[in-house]
């Protein structure tokens, strides 16, 4: 697993650079969870990272 982003902005930048709409949606949801439940932020950002690694970027 790639290093988990330290900030919400970094997580979204990585998702946008990846380019897949599902990766972007997953990251957006993870950021919503992190904002609503700060104690879950590390897990939410990790989930966004894993989804980005498992979903192939568009060609």
C-alpha positions as CSV (number, residue, x, y, z in Angstrom):
1,X,0.0,0.0,0.0
2,X,1.2,3.5,-0.9
3,X,1.7,5.9,1.9
4,X,-1.6,7.3,3.2
5,X,-2.0,11.0,2.4
6,X,-1.6,13.3,5.3
7,X,-4.3,15.7,4.3
8,X,-7.7,15.7,2.6
9,X,-6.3,17.9,-0.1
10,X,-3.5,15.5,-0.9
11,X,-6.0,12.6,-0.9
12,X,-8.2,14.4,-3.4
13,X,-5.2,15.4,-5.6
14,X,-4.1,11.8,-5.8
15,X,-7.7,10.6,-6.8
16,X,-8.0,13.3,-9.4
17,X,-4.6,12.4,-10.9
18,X,-5.7,8.8,-11.0
19,X,-8.7,9.8,-13.1
20,X,-11.2,7.1,-12.5
21,X,-14.6,8.3,-11.5
22,X,-15.1,5.5,-8.9
23,X,-11.8,6.4,-7.3
24,X,-12.8,10.0,-7.1
25,X,-16.2,9.1,-5.6
26,X,-14.7,6.7,-3.1
27,X,-12.2,9.4,-2.0
28,X,-14.9,12.0,-1.7
29,X,-16.9,9.6,0.5
30,X,-13.8,8.9,2.6
31,X,-13.2,12.6,3.1
32,X,-16.8,13.0,4.2
33,X,-16.3,10.2,6.8
34,X,-13.1,11.8,8.0
35,X,-14.7,15.2,8.4
36,X,-17.7,13.8,10.2
37,X,-15.7,11.4,12.4
38,X,-12.2,12.7,12.9
39,X,-11.3,9.6,15.0
40,X,-11.9,7.5,11.8
41,X,-9.8,9.8,9.5
42,X,-6.8,7.6,9.3
43,X,-8.9,4.6,8.3
44,X,-10.9,6.6,5.8
45,X,-7.8,8.0,4.1
46,X,-6.3,4.5,4.1
47,X,-9.5,3.2,2.4
48,X,-9.2,5.9,-0.3
49,X,-5.6,4.9,-0.9
50,X,-6.5,1.2,-1.2
51,X,-9.3,1.9,-3.6
52,X,-7.0,4.0,-5.8
53,X,-4.5,1.1,-5.9
54,X,-7.2,-1.5,-6.7
55,X,-9.0,0.4,-9.4
56,X,-7.2,0.6,-12.7
57,X,-6.9,4.2,-14.1
58,X,-8.8,4.9,-17.3
59,X,-6.8,4.5,-20.5
